[in-house]
Amino acid sequence: AVVLVLAGGAEVPIWRGDPPQADLAVVDSLARLQLAARRRGWRIRLQNPDQPLRQLLELVGL
């Protein structure tokens, strides 16, 4: 799941369900989402990402 964490610490789930196949399109979407959140003083948090997604995020430096 992807959770949006607002400036006050409130958490808003923005995506639930089975994770998509880990690929660069997913990484790009997550990076864009994080950038948009930061511009508003928020952040995103991944809950229990699977091993392939964690490895891909680590590989690209996110």
C-alpha positions as CSV (number, residue, x, y, z in Angstrom):
1,A,0.0,0.0,0.0
2,V,1.0,3.6,-0.5
3,V,0.1,6.0,2.3
4,L,0.2,9.8,2.0
5,V,1.5,11.4,5.3
6,L,0.3,14.9,5.7
7,A,2.2,17.7,7.5
8,G,0.4,17.1,10.8
9,G,1.2,13.4,10.7
10,A,-2.2,12.2,9.5
11,E,-2.0,9.2,7.2
12,V,-4.3,8.8,4.1
13,P,-4.2,5.5,2.2
14,I,-4.0,6.4,-1.5
15,W,-3.5,3.0,-2.9
16,R,-4.3,-0.5,-1.6
17,G,-4.4,-3.9,-3.1
18,D,-1.9,-6.3,-4.7
19,P,1.3,-4.5,-5.7
20,P,1.8,-4.2,-9.4
21,Q,4.7,-5.9,-11.1
22,A,7.9,-4.0,-10.1
23,D,9.1,-2.1,-13.1
24,L,10.5,1.4,-14.0
25,A,6.9,2.7,-14.7
26,V,6.0,2.0,-11.1
27,V,9.2,3.6,-9.8
28,D,8.5,6.6,-12.0
29,S,5.0,6.9,-10.6
30,L,6.2,6.7,-7.1
31,A,8.9,9.2,-7.7
32,R,6.4,11.7,-9.2
33,L,4.0,11.1,-6.3
34,Q,6.8,11.8,-3.8
35,L,7.8,15.0,-5.6
36,A,4.2,16.3,-5.6
37,A,3.8,15.4,-1.9
38,R,7.1,17.2,-0.9
39,R,5.9,20.3,-2.7
40,R,3.0,20.4,-0.3
41,G,5.1,19.6,2.8
42,W,3.8,16.0,2.8
43,R,5.5,12.6,2.1
44,I,4.6,9.1,1.0
45,R,5.3,5.9,2.7
46,L,5.2,2.4,1.3
47,Q,3.8,-0.3,3.5
48,N,5.2,-3.7,3.1
49,P,6.6,-3.4,-0.4
50,D,7.6,-6.7,-1.9
51,Q,11.2,-7.7,-2.4
52,P,11.4,-7.0,-6.2
53,L,10.1,-3.4,-5.7
54,R,12.4,-2.8,-2.7
55,Q,15.4,-4.0,-4.8
56,L,14.4,-1.8,-7.8
57,L,13.9,1.3,-5.6
58,E,17.3,0.7,-4.1
59,L,18.9,0.2,-7.5
60,V,17.7,3.6,-8.7
61,G,18.5,5.3,-5.4
62,L,15.0,6.0,-4.0
